[in-house]
């Protein structure tokens, strides 16, 4: 039995493989199509794995290039931001300088305005600039031809007692200054610091220009107070005395300074200065 048992075990061992597998093992050409399919799939998987590895490497190369480009862009952005910060700081400095210069210009402009106002005030006082405004107009005229005032008296002569003389106009002008007038003119001739009121051959001269009766004495000032203030001065009393004693006529008219009702006084004519030149030595010796 032992011999038969061993023979049975050997037979089972030998028949463990299917006949087809045994044939495929001994004859490769006789292998079934499933094995070929497995080999083909393995080859395809190997090729796919190789392609995948190559794709991964290519993607890593592309990713590395993109990262380098990203870093380059970041560096460029940082450089531009730094330039922008520098430009903004420069702009802020320039704005500060502009503000300072503006304040200085305004201060200088304020000084110029103040100086201009001061010059305008001085120009009016010195009669170097024309002026316009409210005030009074004092008109002084000779006595009528048929008037027979008494002879003599202040401001007149025995031959022409009713004629307005230079001294009469001087008194009127002084009275207007005393009453607070800011500017005075006689028949369009502005009274300034160097103005002379004189007469030559019975003709009154103001700024060496002839003026004739009736004389219009214009004074810039407050029209509400100037007439009464003038009447209270020596000049006002003098003018009243000329009328009562010699018949010299006078009227005082207020000018409001509004619209066309305004006084216009020109500037004093500019005086010309004559200079002398020493003679040439050669000519002097001849």
TITOR-976668 format. One record per residue (C-alpha): residue number from 1; x, y negated, z negated. Coordinates in steps of 0.25 Angstrom, whole numbers, plus 5000, padded with zeros to 4 digits. Layout:
<recs>
REC    nr      X      Y      Z
REC   NUM      X      Y      Z
...
</recs>
This chain:
<recs>
REC    nr      X      Y      Z
REC     1   5000   5000   5000
REC     2   5011   4991   4997
REC     3   5015   4992   5011
REC     4   5002   4989   5017
REC     5   5000   4977   5007
REC     6   5013   4971   5012
REC     7   5008   4973   5026
REC     8   4995   4966   5023
REC     9   5002   4954   5017
REC    10   5012   4953   5028
REC    11   5000   4953   5038
REC    12   4993   4942   5031
REC    13   5005   4934   5031
REC    14   5008   4936   5045
REC    15   4993   4932   5049
REC    16   4993   4920   5040
REC    17   4994   4911   5053
REC    18   4984   4911   5064
REC    19   4989   4918   5076
REC    20   4988   4904   5084
REC    21   4997   4898   5073
REC    22   5007   4909   5074
REC    23   5007   4908   5089
REC    24   5009   4893   5088
REC    25   5021   4895   5078
REC    26   5028   4905   5087
REC    27   5024   4898   5100
REC    28   5024   4882   5100
REC    29   5017   4882   5113
REC    30   5006   4890   5108
REC    31   5003   4880   5096
REC    32   4988   4875   5096
REC    33   4984   4861   5101
REC    34   4982   4856   5087
REC    35   4996   4857   5084
REC    36   5000   4849   5096
REC    37   4990   4838   5091
REC    38   4996   4838   5078
REC    39   5010   4835   5084
REC    40   5004   4825   5093
REC    41   4997   4818   5081
REC    42   5010   4818   5073
REC    43   5018   4812   5085
REC    44   5007   4801   5086
REC    45   5007   4798   5072
REC    46   5023   4797   5072
REC    47   5021   4788   5084
REC    48   5011   4780   5077
REC    49   5019   4779   5064
REC    50   5031   4774   5072
REC    51   5022   4764   5079
REC    52   5016   4759   5066
REC    53   5030   4758   5060
REC    54   5034   4750   5072
REC    55   5022   4741   5070
REC    56   5024   4739   5056
REC    57   5039   4735   5059
REC    58   5034   4725   5070
REC    59   5023   4720   5060
REC    60   5034   4717   5050
REC    61   5043   4710   5060
REC    62   5031   4702   5064
REC    63   5027   4699   5050
REC    64   5041   4695   5047
REC    65   5041   4685   5059
REC    66   5028   4680   5054
REC    67   5034   4678   5040
REC    68   5046   4671   5046
REC    69   5037   4662   5054
REC    70   5028   4659   5041
REC    71   5040   4656   5033
REC    72   5045   4646   5044
REC    73   5031   4639   5044
REC    74   5031   4638   5029
REC    75   5045   4632   5030
REC    76   5041   4622   5041
REC    77   5028   4619   5032
REC    78   5037   4616   5020
REC    79   5046   4607   5028
REC    80   5035   4599   5034
REC    81   5028   4598   5020
REC    82   5042   4593   5014
REC    83   5042   4583   5026
REC    84   5028   4579   5023
REC    85   5031   4577   5008
REC    86   5043   4568   5012
REC    87   5034   4560   5022
REC    88   5023   4558   5011
REC    89   5033   4553   5001
REC    90   5039   4543   5011
REC    91   5025   4539   5015
REC    92   5022   4536   5000
REC    93   5035   4528   4998
REC    94   5031   4520   5010
REC    95   5017   4518   5005
REC    96   5023   4513   4992
REC    97   5033   4503   5000
REC    98   5021   4498   5008
REC    99   5013   4496   4995
REC   100   5024   4488   4989
REC   101   5027   4480   5002
REC   102   5012   4477   5003
REC   103   5012   4472   4988
REC   104   5024   4463   4991
REC   105   5018   4458   5004
REC   106   5005   4455   4996
REC   107   5013   4448   4986
REC   108   5021   4440   4996
REC   109   5008   4437   5003
REC   110   5002   4432   4990
REC   111   5014   4423   4988
REC   112   5012   4418   5003
REC   113   4998   4416   5000
REC   114   5001   4408   4988
REC   115   5012   4401   4995
REC   116   5003   4398   5006
REC   117   4992   4392   4997
REC   118   5003   4384   4990
REC   119   5008   4379   5003
REC   120   4993   4376   5007
REC   121   4991   4368   4994
REC   122   5004   4361   4996
REC   123   5001   4358   5011
REC   124   4988   4352   5007
REC   125   4995   4343   4996
REC   126   5006   4339   5005
REC   127   4996   4337   5017
REC   128   5004   4346   5025
REC   129   4992   4355   5029
REC   130   4978   4351   5034
REC   131   4967   4353   5025
REC   132   4952   4354   5025
REC   133   4941   4354   5015
REC   134   4931   4346   5007
REC   135   4933   4332   5001
REC   136   4929   4318   5003
REC   137   4930   4308   5015
REC   138   4933   4293   5010
REC   139   4931   4283   5022
REC   140   4936   4270   5020
REC   141   4933   4259   5030
REC   142   4936   4244   5032
REC   143   4926   4234   5027
REC   144   4916   4229   5037
REC   145   4920   4218   5046
REC   146   4909   4209   5040
REC   147   4913   4212   5025
REC   148   4919   4200   5017
REC   149   4926   4206   5005
REC   150   4934   4197   4996
REC   151   4948   4195   5000
REC   152   4960   4202   4993
REC   153   4959   4215   4985
REC   154   4966   4228   4984
REC   155   4968   4235   4996
REC   156   4965   4223   5006
REC   157   4971   4211   5012
REC   158   4965   4197   5013
REC   159   4965   4198   5028
REC   160   4958   4212   5028
REC   161   4950   4214   5015
REC   162   4941   4224   5021
REC   163   4951   4233   5028
REC   164   4956   4246   5022
REC   165   4970   4246   5020
REC   166   4981   4257   5018
REC   167   4981   4254   5003
REC   168   4966   4256   5002
REC   169   4968   4270   5008
REC   170   4979   4273   4999
REC   171   4970   4271   4987
REC   172   4959   4280   4993
REC   173   4969   4291   4995
REC   174   4975   4290   4981
REC   175   4961   4290   4975
REC   176   4957   4303   4983
REC   177   4970   4310   4978
REC   178   4967   4306   4964
REC   179   4953   4311   4966
REC   180   4959   4325   4969
REC   181   4959   4325   4984
REC   182   4968   4337   4990
REC   183   4971   4330   5003
REC   184   4968   4316   5009
REC   185   4968   4311   5023
REC   186   4965   4297   5029
REC   187   4959   4297   5043
REC   188   4965   4310   5046
REC   189   4979   4307   5040
REC   190   4982   4316   5029
REC   191   4988   4310   5016
REC   192   5001   4317   5012
REC   193   5013   4315   5003
REC   194   5020   4306   5013
REC   195   5008   4299   5019
REC   196   5008   4284   5020
REC   197   4996   4275   5020
REC   198   5000   4262   5026
REC   199   4995   4251   5035
REC   200   5002   4245   5047
REC   201   4996   4233   5054
REC   202   4983   4235   5047
REC   203   4982   4249   5051
REC   204   4982   4260   5040
REC   205   4993   4271   5043
REC   206   4992   4285   5036
REC   207   5003   4294   5039
REC   208   5008   4283   5049
REC   209   4995   4285   5057
REC   210   4985   4274   5059
REC   211   4971   4276   5053
REC   212   4959   4267   5054
REC   213   4947   4264   5047
REC   214   4938   4270   5043
REC   215   4948   4278   5035
REC   216   4943   4292   5032
REC   217   4950   4297   5019
REC   218   4948   4312   5018
REC   219   4951   4319   5005
REC   220   4950   4334   5003
REC   221   4945   4338   4989
REC   222   4932   4341   4981
REC   223   4921   4333   4987
REC   224   4913   4334   4974
REC   225   4922   4327   4966
REC   226   4932   4320   4975
REC   227   4923   4307   4978
REC   228   4920   4304   4963
REC   229   4934   4307   4959
REC   230   4939   4298   4970
REC   231   4930   4287   4965
REC   232   4936   4288   4951
REC   233   4950   4285   4956
REC   234   4957   4272   4959
REC   235   4956   4275   4974
REC   236   4941   4276   4973
REC   237   4940   4264   4965
REC   238   4949   4256   4975
REC   239   4940   4261   4987
REC   240   4927   4256   4980
REC   241   4934   4243   4977
REC   242   4938   4241   4992
REC   243   4923   4243   4995
REC   244   4918   4233   4985
REC   245   4928   4222   4987
REC   246   4932   4223   5002
REC   247   4920   4231   5008
REC   248   4929   4242   5012
REC   249   4920   4254   5015
REC   250   4922   4268   5010
REC   251   4914   4281   5009
REC   252   4916   4294   5003
REC   253   4911   4307   5009
REC   254   4912   4321   5003
REC   255   4916   4333   5012
REC   256   4911   4346   5008
REC   257   4921   4355   5015
REC   258   4911   4364   5020
REC   259   4909   4367   5035
REC   260   4912   4355   5044
REC   261   4911   4346   5031
REC   262   4926   4346   5029
REC   263   4938   4337   5028
REC   264   4950   4340   5037
REC   265   4963   4334   5033
REC   266   4976   4336   5042
REC   267   4990   4338   5037
REC   268   4999   4326   5036
REC   269   5007   4323   5049
REC   270   5020   4330   5048
REC   271   5031   4319   5046
REC   272   5043   4320   5055
REC   273   5057   4318   5050
REC   274   5067   4310   5058
REC   275   5082   4314   5056
REC   276   5094   4306   5059
REC   277   5106   4313   5065
REC   278   5120   4307   5063
REC   279   5127   4301   5076
REC   280   5137   4309   5083
REC   281   5151   4305   5078
REC   282   5156   4303   5092
REC   283   5144   4294   5095
REC   284   5146   4287   5082
REC   285   5160   4284   5085
REC   286   5157   4278   5098
</recs>
